[in-house]
Amino acid sequence: MRARPLVMIGDSGTGKSHLLIGIGTAIAEAGLAVRYTTTQALVNELAEAKAAKRLSSVIARYSKVDLLCLDEFGYANLDKKGSKLLFQIFTEREERKAIAVATNSPFAEWEKTFGDRRLCAAIADRLTFRCTLIQTGTESYRLQATRDEREMR
């Protein structure tokens, strides 16, 4: 069986990170290796590894993880170098190891994140091929909880 990607899209406060952590925890409890990180932290780690001439070993380490959970996908715009580094992770894992991302950016806005139309298309293509898509909606649970607390007073 081939690993399939998971993409969760929704506005801030709709439970994407919570779901991502829950899925990762369940997979880890089943005995598989899981790594949770933010997309920006991963890109920073890859850039530091490249500067230290150890990029291949870091990519190899990420390629062994059964499930890579990337939170805050698309929150920060990446430079072209960062986008290319992230692309290497997606390429290395494609159809062999699972990846799950949580984003508040609709697909149409991903080009802003990656700064290059073709690179964006290649990343989106790899991430969405046979993916499971979960749309978490637009209503923030945090905002609703704050409103509920105010009504209780």
C-alpha angles and dihedrals in degrees: 000000000000123000114251128205125243121211121190116191126183145116123283114290097023097116103262096132091043091053092045092053092045093051091046092049092050092050091048091049087054088061101259127127114257131183121193121192141139117261092241092051090051092050090048091050091049092048091050090048091051091051089050091048093242100105094119093057093048092049089048090052091052091046090061096056111101094215126021112195114199115190126192091026108181097009094114126040111242125213118238092262092053092047091051091050091051090047089059090058092051092047093048092051099039112136092341105072129024125250128190125192133188117205140166091200119095115228091257090065098049093093088069090055096051098034094215124079097212095044090048090051091050093050093045090047093054094042097047100041104119090341129160109235121205119186110201096189136229107282114098115227089203092054090047091049090052091050091048091051091051091051090052092058 
